[in-house]
């Protein structure tokens, strides 16, 4: 009898399967909320979101049927018939990647509300593996190459150069990281997605399985000697105590900092043990980085050539005349391409960004909303309701829209005006606001400690509002030694801010958690 356990990205639900019986449980513990009898034992069970959705893909030999449920309800919300008995191989956000039995074709299945939609990708197989990444992206292992595809637009984005272990291999994701290992090996490689740097970890015995969760930086190794917890940020490898001898099916439940390993032993019964490092642990020696790692999956650093700007300027000159012209695609390796990749922009946002910067290059600082909507083929972006608006990159006035100065400064190659960058490698900032106590330490000591903890940081030396945006664009967490009276607004999506406090916090800072 096949026994599996799946948990939702938001840490609320768990789907436990015994053969043809499927139970929905609260991920934090408690009895089953309901059960469903499946049509076949040849099924895949996945929880995607947000919002959390339960997807069942059942195969009958020649075809497959997809059924969608909306927890906590176990009444079918939607069904979809597939022409082939495809298998679920990866998940990203609210989407699943399906591969045909011959591994030649790939499709993206989207679960949205009470509906299902299938999009076939024009991929030339055979497909060795598919890994669900952040920002609705999937990594494909194809003959002699790796490709990252956008699951929303169904288009390839870049070709990274990960130094993967030899086949046969298994891959997966954790928060901010990807992991890979050769089957029946005693070592696992962890790749930091902010700069592509790989780290090798020795488990000390053969790794049988790896348990990971896209929202957790902690992964659990199932080895011949027992369970071990590997923290991808701290690079600590320690035993997991408290798990029963009969473990059953395993999965991780991630609720912020709280990460638990959950086992399903059948009949609706589970066990759980904390693996988020709250208990004292013995740190393993830091792993040795692989020599000369390639900077992936980020695109190559911008080249000195201005050819990409010249192409945009040519288009911008025509756009300024209201001519019907196609905005050039963003080139990989350019400053514009690097920024779009770092921010994880979708197709509409990329088009809007390229069009606005093309106009900026010819001295046009803003354009009518209707014209931008036509160029980007996206009204939401033009109205400031899309990704560029959420990132606070736009300024709008009297029906016209343009890029903020922080954006054009970066794309022009100018230094930021309101922050001083510390650290050379751009990363995804730790989103939100946090505070730390000065405790009599000098500015230099605080900067050194925060850079070691957070990666690249941006010391605010001018306007906090502008500095917060500059920090987000440069892949840095903003740090201010002067506490403002009010929370900066607008707040760019996923921006991070650390406030260094001397003493008592002001009214809005008092509610900010410590770092």
N, C-alpha and C positions, 0 to 999 in steps of 0.2 A: 504494500500500500504506500503510495506516494504521499509524503507529508511536507508541506511548505508553509512559510510564514512571510508575509509582506507587511510593511508599515508605510503610512502616508508621509509625504514630505513635511507636513505641518505637525507631525507627532501626535495626532489625535486618534488615529484608527489603526487597527491591525486586522489583516485577513488571514485566517488560519485554515489550512486545507488538509483533510484526511481522505485520500482517495477521491470519491465523488461528493463528499460533504464539505461545504465551505461555511465557516463561521466568521461573523464580524464581531470584533471585540474592541473595547476601549483600549488604546495603546498604553494608557497609564495603569491598567489593571482593572479587573472586575470580570463578572460572568459575561458570556456571549450575549449580544443584543439580538441575534437572530441567526438562522442557518438557511442555506440554500443547497438543494441537491443539483449537482452539475450533470449535464447531458453525457459527459465522457470523462475518462481519466486523463485523456491527452489534452490538457488545458494549460494555459498560462494565466496567472493571476497577478495583477498589478494595481497599485494605488498611485494615482498621479494627482497633480494639482499645483498650486491652489486654483479654485477651491477643490477640496479632496473629492476624487471620483474613483470608484472601484470599476475596473475593466476586466472582463473575462473573455479570453480568446479560446474557443473550443474547436477542435479539429475532428473531422470524421473520415479522414483518409484522402479525400480529394478536394474538400472545401473547408472553410472555417466560418464560424459565426462569432461576432463580437457582441457582447452584452454590456451595457453601461448601467451602473447603479450609483445613486447619490446617498452616501451614508448620512444618517443612520438607517435610511430606508433601504429595504432589500426587495423592492418592487422594481422590475426593469424600467429604466427611464428611456432607453433607446436600444435598437438592435441594428446590426449591419452585417450583410453577407459578403464574404470574401471569395474570390474566384479560386484561390489556391490555399492550401493548408499552411499559411504563413505562421511564423513563430515570433514572439516578442523577444527582442535581443537587447533593448536599451530603453531608457526613459529620460526625458528632459522636460521639466516644467509640466504642462498639461498634455504632453505628447508622448507617444510610444513609437519606437522604430520596429518595423516588421520586416523580416527577411523571408524570401521564398525557400522551399526545401533545397533547391539546387544552389542556394547562396548567390544567385546571379542578379536578383532584383530586390530593391529596397523601397518601402513606402512608409510614410509618416501618418500615424493615426492620431487625430486630435479629438480629445474629449472636452467639450465646451458646454457647460450647463446641462441641458437634457438632450444634447445632440452629439452625433459622431460624424467625423469627416475624414476621408482618406485622400492622401496626396502622394502620387507615385513620383519618385525622384529618378532623374535620368543619370543613373550610375552604371558604369561599365564594370561588371563583376569579373571574376568571383570576389565576394566580400568575405574577408577572413574574420573581421570582428567589427562591432559597432559599439561605441562608448558614448553614453549620454553625458554631455558637458553642461556648464553653466550657460545662462543667457539663451536658452532654446537652441543649442548647437549640438551636433553629434560629430564624433571623430570616427572616420571610416578607415579600416585597414584594407587597402586595395593592392593589386599586384605591383610590387616595387615602389609603392608610394603611400603616404598618409594624406588624407584630406579632411578638413573641417568644413561641414556643411551647415547652413542656416536652416533649421527645421521649419521656420515660419515662411520664408520665401522659397525654400526648396532649391537654393543655389549654393555652389561651393564658395567658400570664403578665402581659404589659404591652404598651403601645404606645409605643415610643420615638419620638423626633422627630429622627432623624439628618438633617443637611443634606447630602443626597446630590447628586451631579452629575446633570444631566439624562440621560434615556434617549436612545439605547441605552447601557447601562452594564454593567460587570463588577464583581463584588464577591468578596472572599475574606477569610480570617482569618490572623492571625499571633499569636504568643504575647502575650496581653493586649491585642490590637488587632484592628481590622477595617480593611480598605482598600477603596476604591472608585474607579473611574475611568470616564469616558465613552470609548466605543470610538473608536479612532483619535485620541485626545487625546495631548498631551504633558505632562499633569499628572495626578498621582494624589493622592488624599486619604487620610490615615491617621487613624483615630479611636481614641483611647485609651479602652478600655472601663471603666477605673476611674472616669472622670468624663464620658465622652462627648465630650471636647474634640477637635475636628478640626484637622488640620494639612495645609496644601497644599504639595506638592513639585513643582517643575518639573524635568522630565527633560532638557530641552534639545532633544529630538527626539521624534517620534511613538513612543508605547509600543505595541509589537506584542503583547506577552504579559507576564504577571506570574507568577512562580514563588514560591509561599509554602508554609509548613508550619505546622500549628497549634501545634507545640512550639518554633518558632523566631521570635525577634523580628526576624530578618533576612529581607527579601524581595529577590528579584532581578528587575529590570526588563529585559525584552528590547526594546531600542529599535532604530531604524534605524541608529544610530551604533555599536551594540554593547551589551554587558551592563553594568548598573550595580547596585551593592549599596546598598539603603536599609535603615538600621537604625532600627526604629520607636521605640526608646527614646532613642537619641542623636540622631536626626534627621540623620544623616550620609548623604550620597549620593556615592558614589565609584565609579570604573570597576572592573570585574572583569577582571583580567589572567589570562592563562594558558589561556583556553578556546580550543579549536580552531576553525578557520573553519567546519568542518562539525560543528554542535553536536548534531544529532539531537534526540530527545525529552529534555526537561529536568525535573528534580525536585530537591527539597532533602532531605538526610539530616541529621537533628538528633539528636545524642547529647550532651545537656547543653549545655555551652558550645561544643562542637565542631559547627559547621554547615558542610556541604559542598554545593556545587552539583554534581550528577551529570548527565552526558549519556549517552544510549543511542544508539549509532550502528548497531546491528544485529548479528546473528550472535553475540549474547552479549557484545559488546564495549562497555565503558563508559569514560568519562573522568571525572575529578573535580578540583575546585579548591576550596580553603578560602575561605569567605566570611564567617567569623566575626570578622574584624577583627584577627587576630593579626599581620598584616603592617602596616607603616606606611601610613597613609592621610592624605589631605587632606580635612579636614572642610568640608562645604558650609555657607554661612551659615544660621543657624537659620531655619526657615520661619515665615512670619507666620501666627498663628492666625486663623481665621475670626472675624469680629466677632459678638459675642453668641451664642456656641454654646449650644445647649440641653443641660442636664445629663442625657445619656442614655448607655447604656440604663438607668441606675439610675432608680428611681421618683422622683417629685417629693419634695422635702424634706418632712419631717413638718409638718403644719399645726398651728396652735395649738389647734385644736378637740380636745376630749376625747370627741367622739361615739363614736370607735372604742373607747375604754376603757369608756364607759358600756354599750355593747353587750356587751362581754366581761364586765363586772361583773355584768350581768343574768344572763348564762348561767352565770357562776361561782356565783352565789347558788343557782341551781337544781342545779348539779352538786354543790355542797356538801351538798345534801339527798339525793344519790344519785338525782336525778330523771333520766328519759330526756329529754335535751335535745340539740339539735344545736348544736355549737360554731360560732359565727359565722366566716365566712371572713375571712382576713386582708385588711384593706383596703389598697389601694395608697395611698401617700402618708402612711401612718401610721408611727410609729416601729417598730412591730412588722413592718410590711410592708417597710420599708427594711432592717431587720436580716435578715429572711428572704431578701431578694433578694441582699444583700451576701454572705451565707454560701452562697448557691446551694442552699437547702434544697429537698428533694423534698416531695411531697404529704403523706406520712406524718409527716415531721418537722415540717412546718408545722402540721398538725393537733395534734400533741402539744405543740408550743410554745404554740399559742393556748390549748389547754385548761389547761396548767399556769399560764400567766399569768392566765387568767380566774380560776382558783382563788386565785392569789396576791392578786388585787385585793380579794377578800372575806376575806382573812386566813387562808386555808388554804395552808400552805407545802408540803404534800406530799399525795400521794394513793396509794391502793393500785395496784400494778403492773397488776392485772387491769382496774381501771377505766380507767386510761390506755390500755391496749391496745384496749379497746372504743371509747373516744372517738377515738383516732387511727386505728383500724382497722389497727394495725400493732404486732405483738408485739415485733418487733426494736427499735423505738424505745422501747417501754415497758421493755424489759429492759436498756436501755443499750447495745445492740449496733448501733444505727443511727447516723444522722448526728449527732443531738444528743449521743450518748455519745462519738462520735469527736471532737467539738468540745469535750469536757469541760464541757458546759453543765449536766449533771445531777448530782445527789447522790442516792445510794440508801442506804437503811438499813431493815432489818427489813421487807422486802417493800413499802416505800413509796418513792416517787420524787418529786423536786421540782427546781426550778431553782436553780442556784447564785446567790449574792448578786450577782455581777458581772452576771449576765443581768438580774435584776429591777431592779438599779440603773439600767442603761441604759434599760430599757423604762419605768421610772418617770420618766425624765428627770433623774436625779441624776448628778452628776459622778463619775468613777471614783475609787476610794479609794486605789489603790496605784500609779497612774501619772499622769504629767503629759503631756498631749498636745501635740505640736508639729506644726503643719501643719493646714490646714483641710479638705483633700479626702481622704475615706476611700478606701482602695485595697486591693487584695489584697496582703497582706504577702509578702515574699520568704521562702518556706518554708525552715525549717531554722535551725541555729545557726551563727553566724559570729563571728569575732573581728577586732578592729582594735587596733593599738598606739596608746597615748596619745601617745608621742613628745613629751612636754612640753607638749602643747596644753591650753588651758583647756576646761572643760566646755562653755561657750557656743560655742566654735569647733567642737568635735566635733559638738555638736547641729546646728549650722548645716550642716556638711558632710554629715552623715547624712541630714538632712531633704531636702537638695538631691538626694541620690543615691537615696533610697528613697521619697520622698513623706512621708506622715504617719508620725511615729514617736511612741513612748510611752516616756518616761523613767521607769524603775521607781524609785519612792521608798518602797516598802513591801515587801510579800511578793512575791517573784519568781513564785511559783506563781500567785497571784491576779492579779498584774500581767500575766503572759503571757496569761491568759484575757481580761482587760480589753482588752489591746492587740488581740487577735484580733477581739473583738467590735466594736471601734471602727474596724476597718480600718487598723490601724497595726502597724508592726514594733517590737517591744519592744527597748529599749536599757537595759543596766544598767552602771553604773560600778563595781559591787561584784561580784566574781566568786564565785559560790557553790561550795561543796565538791562538790555533787552536781547532776546534771541534774534540772531540775524535772519532776515527775510528778504528775498526768497532763499530757501534752503535747497541747494542742489541735491538731486536724488543720489543716495548712497554716499554723501559727503560725510567726512569724519572730522570732529573738532575736539581737541583736548584743551581744557582750561587749567592753567597752573595758578593755584590759589595761595594767597598769603594767610588768610584767616577765615573769618565768617563769610559764607556765600551770600550773594545777593538773592533777591526773591526768585528769579527764574532759575538760577544756578543751583539753588538748594535741592531741587528735585533731580538733578543730574546724577547718575550713578558714578561711583569711583571707577577708575580704569584698572 
